[in-house]
Amino acid sequence: MMSKSYTNLLDLASGNFPAMGKESKERKRMPRAMSVPGMISELDDTLSVSSDNPSAASSDRIIIVANQLPLKGKRREDNRGWNFSWNEDSLLLQLKDGFPEDMEVLYVGSLRVDVDPAEQDDVSQYLLEKFNCVPTFLPPNVLDKFYDGFCKRQLWPLFHYMLPLSTDKSQRFDRSDWEAYVLANKLFFQKVVEIISPEDDYIWIHDYHLMVLPTFIRRRFNRVKMGFFLHSPFPSSEIYRTLPVREEILKALLNSDIIGFHTFDYARHFLSCCSRMLGLEYQSKRGYLGLEYYGRTISIKIMPVGVHMGRIESVMKMTDEESKFGELKQAYEGKTVLLGLDDLDIFKGINLKILAMEQMLRQHPKWQGRAVLIQIVNPPRGRGIHLDEIRDEIQECCSRINRVFGRPGYQPIVFIDRSVPITEKVAYYRIAECVVVTAVRDGMNLTPYEYIACRQGISDSESCSDVSGLKKSMLVISEFIGCSPSLSGAIRVNPWNVETTAEAMNEAISMNDEEKQLRHEKHYRYVSTHDVAYWSRSFLQDMERACADLLRKRCWGIGLSFGFRVVALDPNFRKLSIDAMVSAYKRARSRAILLDYDGTVMPQNSINKSPTQEVVSTLNTLCADSKNVVFIVSGRGRDSLSRWFTPCEKLGIAAEHGYFLRWSHSEEWEICGKSSEFAWMQIAEPVMRLYTESTDGSSIEKKESALVWQYRDADLGFGSSQAKEMLDHLEGVLANEPVAVKSGQFIVEVKPQDVSKGLVAEKIFSTMAERGRQADFVLCVGDDRSDEDMFEMISGAMSRNILAANCSVYACTVEQKPSKAKYYVDDTTEVISMLESLAEESEDSDSSP
């Protein structure tokens, strides 16, 4: 039995949880399905794939992972086993049409039927051999808390903008539900492991049920090619941030290579959450959105899903064969039919639609006796919230309206509260003059697309045309559903405004036929070209592009639990070997040591910014070595740096990114910048002051040669927006001034054009060479963007003969991140340790005879 509580999710995230009964311990893992005959050894559970030499072979297989398999299952009449068949209406099955013909597709997911544990092995083997499907069997106690608990009572309402403010305690966050969600994702992961070829396969994970699955997969297979698509809305950051496990889910999703959404709004909300909660900023490159995350670029894909045109056409033919279309056409002869087709769910706005129909009949009496709203309500997909109350309210409204406006032979509202076969559904589409969707929040909703395809009719057939031969359709749709942006000819409404919706319904059915035809043609062109195959093909192509860059980099995993992530860096970028560096230091005759201050020898989060006695002592030892030239190269002002390093008399200081330079405490400050005119400050400072006054938490730092606007303590989103606006503003007003306007980490800085850390490093090396001390050892350490100028300059310094031909160069950044440096160290503590090692070597060489 599973323990009742997992207080430490580290065990779950790393895969250490109790077995779910005896069967799970004894069950033999299925072999990997192969496209050609052969043998393959079973995958070791302890294997962690992190190869630095990825396979060059192109992939011919994709694994689709979703909550449910695209299968139908039914118990045999003799009760001896099961009959399974494809679910032709499943999106997961239809998306195969967008893949190359020779691409093998495997499915991992659960079944819609309950299979006895004793039969599960046989069913698994049969489904793998016959359907390329790998079923995931969730224990009943896990399934209940995973699906009906966390998915339907936590994520589904929250993602549809509903906060758990009700007095009903069942809607509150329950950690045991979250633990079951994690455990269920872990069980899906185990099934993926059974069949994956990590070097070759693509993995495509679908929807909110499996949002932490990417972490499990990425932890085991660092280089796996993996995408995720969310089929539901993604809420604004103000809603999402109320979720107690918000960061765990975000970080898990970021272990994908590409994350897909139906609309830009959903993607924008996700990116805003990443910015506000994780401090990540997105970039747009050549039309693609991407998030930089520990050296990996996670692509953001925006592409609404489509319908399967072939499936709809085949069902229409079946409808004609079954005469269902003719029956309904005759039953509603002379009536104008409006159609609603929704699942029973609190967010579908069915009651609002019915109230709008009532309002239309009151405001436009001409439709009484003529207009009919057929509302089909499919059964709920799970144990959602307030379902009984919703059904009761709908039935009460229908009964009341039918009593008021009904007459013999006429009911204004036909309420169908059952699951409707697809042939019957298509028949209703074909007789409807208008489809009305009033969901208050929905992920995509393909009902309008299906309706448009059905109204077009069967190829080379006029069965859906009116007497004039026109093919027409009308849509009244909520502006809060995912398909709304792509249907520009529809009448969009705010479903909460019943009066406006009623007027839209009247407008739709009153419109002249020519206008209806033009709108229908426009919609049909989009729906027929942007079908499900187009969607899946586009996603696969972008997933291939997103994964290509990762294969060229060295990758390794760091972090615990859901803090796990893969760091991807250039193959030539590696951790600094202190022993190797000390050996080169020992051999060198002339050394240059350039150190950034904040974030390098001083932690960024330290309140007291003055150097410790340990740092001062180490620097003094290094400076005392006659072979060394040691510099602090910082963006800070010269007054504070000079005051802090007064005890270091031989230490060189380059202040304000090198505008001021001093070789030792006894020497005068040099001005390295060519410009000594700062009239531009009188232009820039008022602009910065304007933004400071309107941005709470921001401030201005005025240096002798530069102005810095910082917003570290401001609201992250607003501060970032203000910084971008200020950057444009300053670039405009300072266009004719000899200054550079740059943005950095929570700052916007204006400084002279000819000042950078790269230029001051070049000056130091050149001066050493002029004095006959050309450096044959260089150590340069920094942590931010301004230090990249030094690293870039050093990489080309030897070719310009300002460094010795045999110079040992150690350009080193702090923390593992993309950099022009060749080496990295983990943190400031390691920087100090490294400097102490060099200082010890200097002391030993001084004391040796």
N, C-alpha and C positions, 0 to 999 in steps of 0.2 A: 504493500500500500504506500501511496505517496504521503509524505509527512504533511500535517495540516498547515504548517507555516514554514516558509523559507525566509528567514530574517536576513540572510546573507545572499544576495543575488550573484555574488562572485562565483559561487558554486554552480549556479544555473548557467551563467554566461560562459563558463569554461567547460561546461558539460558534465560536471560532477553532481549528479542527482540520483536518488535511489531508483532502482529498477521498478517498473510498474507491474510487478507480478512475475511469476516464474517463467511465463512464456517468453517474455522479453529477454531473459537471460539465455535461454536455450535456442532461440530462433536463429537460424543460419541466415547470413546476409546473402541477398540475391547477387548473382554475378552481374558485372557491367554489361549492358546490352551492346552488341557490336553490329556494325553494318556489314562486316565481312566475317567469314568463319575464322575461328582462332581461339586461343586460350588466353586468359588473363588471370593473374593471381588476385586473390582477395585483398582489398585495401586495408592496410593496417590502421586501426583506430588511432594509434599514437602518431601517425605520420603527419608532419607539417610541411607542406610544399612551399618552398621559398627559393626557387631556383633562380640563379642569376643568368642562366642561359636558356631563355624561353624557346619553345619549339617554333620553327619557322613554317611548319605545315599549316595550311589554311584549315579553318574549322569547317566541318560539314555536319555539325550537330548542335542542337539547342535544347536546353531543358527548361520547360515552362513549369513554374511553381505557383500554385494558387490554392486557395482554401478548398475548392472542390474540383474534382476531375470532370472533364466534359463527357461524362458517361451517364447512362440510365441503367438502373439495376432493378431486377424483379425476381422474386423467389419462384422457382419452378413449381408447377402445379403439384408434382409429387412430393414437394418439400425436400427434394434431394439436390441441393445446390442452387446455383443462380444463373440467370440469363442476363447478359450485359450487351449493350449496344451504344453507339455514339449518340450523344445529344446534339442533333444537327443545329439546334438554336444556340448552342454555347459559343460565346465569343472566343474562348480559348481554342476551340476546334476551327472556327472560321478564320482565325488569323494566320493559319498555315498557308493560306492562299498567297500571302505576301512574301513567303520565303522561297529561296531557290528550290527547284524541283528535286534536286539531289540532296537537300538538307534533311537529315533525320530529325524528327521531333519527338522528344520524350516528355511525359507529363508526370508531375508529382503533385498529389493532392489527396483530399479525403473523399469518401464516397457519401452519397446521399442516403444510403441504406445502412442499416445496422447488420454487420456480419459477425457471427458468433466467433469468439476467439479460436475455437478449434478449427474453423474453416479459413482463417485469415491467411495462413501460409499458402494453401491451395489457390485461393482467390488471387493472392498477390502474384503467384507464378503465372496463372492463367492470363491476368490482365497485362503483365509484362510481355508475354509471348504474343498475345493476340492484338493488343492495343497500344503497346509501348507506354503503358501507364503503370506508375508505381504508387499504390495506395498508402496513405498514412492513416493508421488506425489510432484514434485518440481514445483513451480510457474515458468512460462516461463522466466521472467526476471532473476530469480535466476539460472535456468538451463543454460541459455546462458552464463552467467558470470562464473558459476561454471565449466561447462564442456568445452565449446569451449574457454572460457577465461583462467581461472587459470590452469585447467588440461592440455589442449592441447597447449596453447601458453606460459605457464610458466614451469610447471613441466615436461611435456613430452620432450620438447627440452633440458632442463637442465639436466635431467636424462640420456639423450643420448648425453651428452657432447657438447651441442650447447649453447654458450653464446649469449645473446641478444645484439649483436654488430651491427646489421643491422640498417640502417637509418629508417626502418619501425617502427614507434612509437608503433604499435600494439603489438610488441614483448617485449616491456619494461614492467617492473613490474607495475601493476595497483592495488592500494590498494583496490579499489572497487571489483576487481575480487577476491582478497584474502578474503575479507569480505563475498562475496557470497559463497566461498568455505567453510568457517567456518559455515555459516548459513546452507548450504546444509548438512554438516556433523551433525549439530544439529538436522535437520529434520530426518535424518536417526536414530539418537539416540532416538528421541521420539518414533519411531516405535519399536525399540528394547525394550524400557521401557514397551510398551503395552503388550508384550508377555513373558518377562523374568521372570524366577524364580531364583533370584540372588544367592541363596545358592546352587543350584543344576546344573544349566545350564552351558555349555561351550559356548563361543562366539569365532567365527573364522572370522576375518575381512580380506578382500582381496583388495589388490592393492592400488595404489597411490591416487586414488580418495578419500579415506577415512582415510588419515593418521592422522588426528586430532581427529577422532572418539574415540580412546581409552581414551583420557582425559575426554570427556563427560561421558563415561560409568564409568570410575574409580572414577570420582568425586561423582557420585550418589551411586555406589556400590563398596565400598572399597575392598571387598574380592572376587569380581567376577573373574572367571577363563577365561582368555582372551588371544587369540593369534592373530598375524598379519602376513600375508605373502605378500611380495612385488614381483609382477610378472614382473616388469620392471628392468632394470639395476639400480644400485645405483652408482652415480658418485664419483670420487675421491674428497678428501676434498678441493682441490684447485678449483674445479668447484662448488661444493656444497656451499662453503662458500660465494659465490657471491649472494646467495638467501637472500633477505632482511628479510625473516621470517624463517631463518635457524634454530635458537634455538627453536622456537615455535614448529616446526615440530619434531625435535629430541626429545624434552621433551614429546611431545604427544605420540610418538611411545614407549617411555620408560615406559609408563603406561600399556603396554602389559606385559604379563608374558613370552611370547616367541615371537621372531621376526624371520621370515623365509626368506631366500634368495635362489636363484637358484644356485649360485656359490660362492666359497670362495672369489673371487675377489670382488663381490658385498658386501659380509659381511665384508671383510677387509676394504673397503672404509667407510662403516657405522661406524665401530669401530674406525677408524681413525678420523672421524668427531666427535664422542663422546669424544675422547681423546683430540682433539685440541680445541674444542669449549665448552665442558662441564667439561673437566678435569677428565674424567672417564677412567679407565684402565680395560681391559678385562683380564680374567684368564681362563686357560684351566684346567678342573678337570675331570679326567677319560674319556677323549675324548670329553667332552662337553665344548663349549665356553659359558662364562657367564659374564655379567656386574653387578657389585655391585652398587646398586642405592638406597640409603637411607634404607638399611637393606633388600631390596628385591634383589634377583638374577634374572636378566632377561636373559633367555637362548637365544642363537643365533643358529638357525637351518639352516643347509646348505643341501638342498635336491632338485635337479632338478625335475620338474614335469614330468610325463609320459603321454602316450596316453592310450585310452581305447581299448584294443585289441578286445573285443567282439563287440564293435560298428563298428570297421573297418571291421571285418569279415562279419558282417551282411550287411554292405553297399556293399562289394564285391559281395555278393550273389545277391543283388539287381542289381548291375551293369551287371552281367551275364544275369539276367532275362530281363533287358532292352536292351540287345545286344549292349550297348555302347562300351564295351571293344572290341568286335569284329569289330565294325565299325572303331574305331580309329586304331586298328591293321592293318586293311586292307588299311586305308588311308595312313599310313606311312610305308607300306611294303617296305623293302629294305633300309630304312633310319635308321640312328642312332640318336635317339631322346635324347636331353638334355632338362630338364624341369626346369623352374623357376616359383615359385608360391609365390606371395607377395602381401601384401596390398599396396595401393598407399600411399607412405610415403617417406619423404625426407631421412630417415635413412636406407631404404631397399637396397640402392645401385643398383637399377635396371639398371640405365644407365651405371654403371661400368661393369655390367655383359654383357650387349649388346656390349659394346666396346671390352670386352675381347673375345667375340664370333667373332667379326670382326677381331681381331688380330690373333686368331687361324686360321681362314680361310686364312689369308694372309701368315702366317708363315708355315702352313701345307696345301698346296693346295689339297692334297689327299682327304680332307674332303669336298671340294667344290662339291656340287651336292649330297652329302651323309649325312652330319650332319645337323640337324635341331634343333634350339633352340625354344621351345614353351614357351613363357612367358605369364603367366596368371596374370593379375593385378586385385585384388579385389577392390571394391570401398573403399574410405577412411572411417574410423570409425567416423570422426568428421571433423570440419572445421580446418584442420591443416594448416601449413605454407608452402607457395610456391608450392601448389599442382598443380595449373594450369601450372606453369613453368616446373615442373617435367614431367607432362603428355606430354606437347608440345615437350620437349627435347627427351623423349623416342620415340614418334611417328616419329620425324624427323630422329633420328638415325636408326630406323627400316626401314623407307622408303629408306634412303640412302644406307644402306647395302643391302637391297633387290634389289635395282636398279643395284648395282655393281656386286653382286654375284648371283643374281637370274637368272633363265632360265625357259623356258616353263615347267610347271609341278613341279617346285622346287622353294621354298622360304626358304632361310636360317633361317629367323626369322618369327615366327608366333606370332603375338601380339594379345592377347585376352583381351580386355579392358571391362570386365563385371564380374558380380558375377557369379561364376560357381557352379551349384548344386553339392552336395557332391558325388553323383554317378558318375558324369562326372569327378570330380576331381580325384577320385579313379581310374577311367579308364586311365586317363593320367599318374598317378603314375605307373600303371602296364605296360605301353608300354615304359616308359622312361628307357634308359640305364644308365642315370646319372642325379641326381638332383643337381642343382647349387644354393647355397645361398651366396650372397655377401653383406649382410647387413653390414653397417659400424658400427652399434651398435644395439643390440637387446637383449631383456630380456631373452627369452628362445628359441623361434622359434621351434615349433614341426613338421614343414614340413619334416625334415629328418627322424624323428621317424615314421611318418605316411607312408612315402615312403618305409622304410625298412619293415614295417608290410605288406604293400600291395604287395611288391615284393616276400615276403614269400608265399603269396597266401592263399587260404582257406584250412583248415585242411583236410587231406586225398584227396587233389586235386593237380593236376599238372598244373593247368591253368596258373600259372605264370612262369613255367619252360621253358627253351629253348629246342631245339630238343634233346640235350644231357641229359636233365633231371636236369640240374643245376639250383639252385635258387641263383641268384646273384644280386648285386646292387653296385653302386658306388656313392660316395658323394664328392663334392667339396664345402667346407663350409668356411665361414669367421671365423677367429680366434676371432672375436669380438662378437660372439653370445653365449648365455648361454649353448646350447647343445654341443658346441665344445669340452669341456674337456671330455665328456662321450663317444665320438665317436672317439676312437683312431685309427680306421682303415680308417677314412676319410682323404682326402687330404686337409689340412688346408692352407688357403691363407690370405694374406693381401689384401683386396679388392681394396685398393687404388693403388696397383701395378697391372695395367692392363696386362702387359706382363707376369708376374708370374701367374696370374689367367688363362690366355690363355694357358700357358704351362700345368697347372694343369688340365684343361679341356681336353686337348689332351692326357695327361697321363692317365686320368680316362677312356676314351673311347677306348684307345689303349691297355689297360692292358689285359693280357690273362685271359681266363674264370676261370681257377682254382684259380688265385689270387683274382678275384672278388668274387668267391664263399666263399673263406676263410674269406674275410673281411665282407661279408654279414652275414655269420654265427656268427662271433664274435659280430657284431652289434645287430643281432636279439636276441641273448642270453641276451644281456643287456636290450634291449627295451621290450622284452616279460616278463622279471622278474621285471623290474623297471617301472611298469605301473602306471596309475593314482591311482589305489587302494593301491598300495605299498606306494606311496607318501603320500596319505591322512592318511593311517593307521600309518605310521611313525610319521607324524606331530601330530596326536592326542595322540599317546603314549608319545611323548616328552612334549606335553602340559600338560598332566596329571602329569608327573614327575615334571615339572617346577612349577606347582601350588601347589603341595603337601606341600612344605616347608612353603608357605605363610599361609596355614591353621593352622599351629601350632603357629603362632605368633600373637601378638597384633598389630592391624593396625589402623591408623587414617590418615586423609588427612590434608595436610598443603599447603599453597601457594595460590596465586590468579591467575586467568586467565590461561594461558598455563604454568605458573610456578607451577601449582598444581601437587603434587605427593603424593603418599602414603608412609608413614614411617612404616616399619614393624620391630618390635623388639621382643626380647624374652619376654614371658609372665611375667617373674619376673623382667623385666627392667622397671623402672617407674621414673617419675619425683620426684625429691627430695622435700619432704615436710619440709620447713624451720621450721615451728612451731613444728613438731614432733622432728626434730633434736635439736632445742633449748631446748625442754623439756628434752631430753636425756642428753644434754650438762649440763643442770642445775643440774641433779641428780649425774653426774659423779664426782669421786674424783681424778682421774688421767687421763689426756687427752693428746692425741697425734694428732697434726694437721700437715699434710704433703701437701705442695702445689707446684705444678709445676709453672713455671714462664711464659714463652712465650705461649700465647694462653689460659692462665688460669687467672692470675691476670694482665697480660699485653696483649692487643689485638695483634694478629699476624700481622695485616697490619699497626701497628703503626710504624712510622719512628723513633721517640724518644723512645728508649727502657728503659730509666730510670724510676723507679716507681714514681707515683704521690704522692703528699703530703698526699692525702686521703688514699692511700694504706699504706704508712709508718706509719701514725697515727694509722690506724686500727691494723696493725701488732704489734705496740708497746703496744697497749692496751691489745691485746691477750697475748703477752709475759709477761706483768706485772702480769698476773694472775698466782699465784704460782701453781695452779693445771695443768697448760698448759706446753707442750713442743711443740714449733712451729718450723717447718723447711721449708725452700725453697729447693726443690729438682729439680735441673735443669741440662740440658746438657751444659750450658754456663760455661766459665772459671771462676776460683775462683777470679781472679783479678777484673773483671767487677762486679761480684756479691758482692764482699766485698766492693767495692767502692760505689755502689748504695745503699747498706743497712748499711752503716756506722752509720746512726742515730738509727738503731735498734740493740742496744747493746746485748739484750738477745735472738736475733733471731739465730736459728741454720741454717747453710747453707751446703748443699751437692752439690758440684760442679762437673761438668763433669760426670754426671750420678752416682755420689757417689764415684768417685775415691778419691776425697778430701772431708773431713768431718770436720766441726767445730761446736761445740755446742753453742758457743756464741762468741761475738766479742773479749772478753778478753782471750779466750783460743786459743791454737795453732791448726793449721791444722793437722788432722790425714790423713794418707794415707791408704785407705781401700783396695786398690788393692794389691795382693800378689806380682805382678811383678813390679820391678823398672827398668828393662832394656828396653830401647826403641830403640835398634838398628834396629828393624823392620821398623821404620820410614824412615830410609835411603833407604829401599827397596820400601816402599809404595809411598813415596812422588814423586820420579821421574815418577812413573806410573801415578799418579794423574796429574802431571804437563803435561805429554804427552797428556792426554785427555783434559786438560784445554786449551792447545794451539790450539787444533783442534775443540773445542766447544765454539763458541762465546757466551758470557753471563754466562759462568761458572766461578767458583773461588774455591780456597782452603782455608779452615780455619784450622790453625795449633794450636792445644791446647797442654797443657803440657802432656796429656796422650792419646790424640787421634788426628786423622786427619779426616777432613770432606770435601768432595767434594760436592758442591751444584750447582744446575743448574736451580734454580727458574727463572732466567732471560734469559735462553736459549730458543731456539725453542723447544716446548714441545715434539714433536715427535722425533726429533734428540737427544735432551737431554736424553729422556727416553731410546732410543736405546743405546746411549753411556754409560749410567749408567749400563745397563744390561751387556754390553761388559766389562766395567771396573770391575764390580762385579766378573765376571768369571776370569778376568785377575788377580785381587788381590787375589782371593781365591787360584789361582794356585801358584803365587810367594810367598804367605805367608802361604802355607800349613803346614810348619814345625815351624811356629812361634806361640807363646801363645796369639793370638789375634783373635777377631771375626770381620768378615766383614759383615755389614748389610746395607740394603737399607731402606730408609725412604721416607718421603714426600719431593721430589726434592733433596734428598741427598744420598750419599754413605758414610758410616762412618766406619773407622777402629779404634778399641779400644781394650784394654786388655780383655781377655776372662772372667775374674772373676769380671767384673764390670757391674752392672745394677742397675736401680732404685729399683728393687725388693730386691736385696741383701742389699742395704743401708737401705731400710725400715725395713728389718729384723734385721739389726744391731741396729737401733734406738730402736725398740721394746725390743730387748733382753737386751740392756744396761739399759733401763728403769726398766725392771723386776729385773735385778741384783741389781739395786740401791733401790729396794723396792718400786718402783712406777709403778707396772704393770698396763698398760693402761686398763681402762674400758670404754673408749670412743675414737674412732678413726675417724677422718675425713681426707680423702685422695682425692684430686682433681687434675685431669690432663686432657689433651686433645689429646695426640698423642700416637703413638705406644709404645714409651718407657715407658709411664705411665701404659700401660697394665701389665707390669711386677710387678708394685706395687699392682695393683688390684688383680692379680693372687696370689701373696704372701699373701695378707691380707685374702683372702678367706679361706686359710688353716692355718692361724696363731693361731687361738684359739685351734685347735686340737693339736698343738705342744706346748701349754701352755706358749707361749710368750705373749699372751694377756689374760686378765681376762676371766673366763668362762662366765660371764654375760656381756661381752663387747658389747657396741652398736657400730656397724661398719657402716660407711657411705662412701663407695667407690663410687666416683662420677665423671663421664666424662662430658666434656663440649660439648654441642650440642647433638641432638638425632642421634645416630649412633650405629652400632653394637659394643659392648664393653664387657669386663669381669667385668666391674663395675655393680653394681646393680641399681645405680641411675644416673640421668643426670640433668644438668641445661642448660638453653638455650644459655647463652653467658657469656663473662667475666663480663659484668655489673651485672648479677645475682650472679656471684661468689663474687664480692665485696659487694653486698647487703647482701649476706648470712654471710660473715665474719663480717660485721658491726653489724648484729643481734647478733652474738655471742659475739662481743666486748661489746655491750650494756648490755648483761646479765652479763658479767664479771664485768663491772663497777657497776651494781646494787648490785651484791653480795658483792663487796668490800665495798660499802657504807652502806650496811645493818648492824645493830648492831649484 
